[in-house]
Amino acid sequence: MHTIKNFSKQGQRYKITAFEKNAYGFKIKYNNNRYYELILKDAPDRMIKVTLVNGIPKAGIKINNRKSYLSKVYVFDTDNLISKILYYTLNGTDIKTGTAVTEKIIFFHI
């Protein structure tokens, strides 16, 4: 999992640290129906279902109430010693129409 700490810094990508992984938190569960469920700590109602579609792994999630394949998740947090997630931005593609979809999930107002 990757995160973008500060979008104003050119949006660099880097691997998250063990501390950040704990702060952002997610659970992974294998379902007997041959898919994985990823549940984000701060958005437990937003299960990500990872399956193979034509041999390619796809992450399915509802974005703006539309069944979509997830392409990017941006995690925006406070840049303090103890990170607090301010919001996620989900980007993906609507499964039915193929159009781009985006949703911002706000946890704390700046």
C-alpha positions as CSV (number, residue, x, y, z in Angstrom):
1,M,0.0,0.0,0.0
2,H,1.3,3.5,-0.8
3,T,0.3,6.9,0.3
4,I,0.8,10.4,-0.8
5,K,1.7,12.5,2.3
6,N,1.5,16.0,0.8
7,F,0.0,16.4,-2.6
8,S,1.6,19.9,-3.0
9,K,5.0,18.1,-3.0
10,Q,4.6,16.8,-6.6
11,G,2.5,13.9,-5.4
12,Q,5.5,11.6,-4.8
13,R,4.8,7.9,-4.0
14,Y,6.6,5.9,-1.4
15,K,6.0,2.8,0.6
16,I,4.3,3.4,4.0
17,T,6.2,2.6,7.2
18,A,5.1,0.1,9.8
19,F,3.9,3.0,12.0
20,E,1.8,4.5,9.1
21,K,0.4,1.1,8.3
22,N,-0.8,0.8,11.8
23,A,-2.2,4.4,11.8
24,Y,-4.0,3.9,8.4
25,G,-4.8,0.3,9.2
26,F,-6.5,-2.3,7.1
27,K,-7.6,-5.9,7.5
28,I,-7.4,-8.5,4.8
29,K,-9.6,-11.5,4.7
30,Y,-9.8,-14.4,2.2
31,N,-13.3,-15.3,1.3
32,N,-14.1,-18.9,0.2
33,N,-15.7,-17.6,-2.9
34,R,-12.1,-16.9,-4.2
35,Y,-11.7,-13.3,-3.5
36,Y,-10.0,-11.1,-0.9
37,E,-11.7,-8.4,1.2
38,L,-9.8,-5.3,2.3
39,I,-11.4,-3.3,5.0
40,L,-9.9,0.1,5.7
41,K,-9.8,1.0,9.4
42,D,-11.3,4.5,9.0
43,A,-13.8,3.4,6.4
44,P,-15.1,0.0,7.5
45,D,-18.3,0.4,5.4
46,R,-16.2,0.6,2.2
47,M,-15.1,-3.0,1.7
48,I,-12.7,-3.5,-1.3
49,K,-13.2,-6.8,-3.0
50,V,-10.1,-8.1,-4.9
51,T,-10.9,-10.6,-7.5
52,L,-9.4,-11.9,-10.8
53,V,-11.1,-10.6,-13.9
54,N,-9.8,-12.3,-17.1
55,G,-6.7,-13.2,-15.1
56,I,-6.0,-9.6,-13.9
57,P,-6.5,-8.6,-10.3
58,K,-9.2,-6.0,-9.9
59,A,-10.2,-4.1,-6.7
60,G,-14.0,-3.6,-6.7
61,I,-15.6,-0.9,-4.5
62,K,-18.5,1.5,-4.7
63,I,-17.4,5.0,-5.6
64,N,-20.2,7.6,-5.5
65,N,-22.7,4.7,-5.2
66,R,-21.5,3.1,-8.4
67,K,-19.8,-0.3,-8.7
68,S,-16.3,0.5,-9.8
69,Y,-12.8,-0.8,-10.2
70,L,-10.4,1.1,-8.0
71,S,-7.3,2.6,-9.7
72,K,-6.0,4.9,-7.0
73,V,-6.4,5.8,-3.3
74,Y,-4.9,8.9,-2.0
75,V,-4.6,9.2,1.8
76,F,-4.3,12.8,3.0
77,D,-3.2,13.0,6.6
78,T,-1.8,15.5,9.1
79,D,2.0,15.7,8.8
80,N,2.5,15.3,12.6
81,L,4.2,12.8,14.7
82,I,0.9,11.0,15.2
83,S,-0.8,11.0,11.8
84,K,-4.5,11.5,11.6
85,I,-6.3,10.8,8.4
86,L,-8.1,13.9,7.1
87,Y,-9.6,12.2,4.0
88,Y,-9.3,9.6,1.3
89,T,-9.8,10.3,-2.4
90,L,-10.9,7.2,-4.3
91,N,-10.4,7.1,-8.1
92,G,-11.7,4.4,-10.4
93,T,-13.7,3.3,-13.4
94,D,-17.4,2.6,-13.4
95,I,-17.8,-1.1,-14.2
96,K,-20.9,-0.7,-16.4
97,T,-20.1,2.5,-18.3
98,G,-16.3,2.6,-18.2
99,T,-16.3,6.2,-17.2
100,A,-14.0,7.7,-14.6
101,V,-15.4,8.1,-11.0
102,T,-13.9,10.0,-8.0
103,E,-15.1,10.4,-4.5
104,K,-13.6,12.2,-1.5
105,I,-14.4,10.7,1.9
106,I,-13.8,13.3,4.6
107,F,-13.0,12.3,8.2
108,F,-11.8,15.5,9.8
109,H,-12.1,19.1,8.5
110,I,-8.9,21.1,8.2
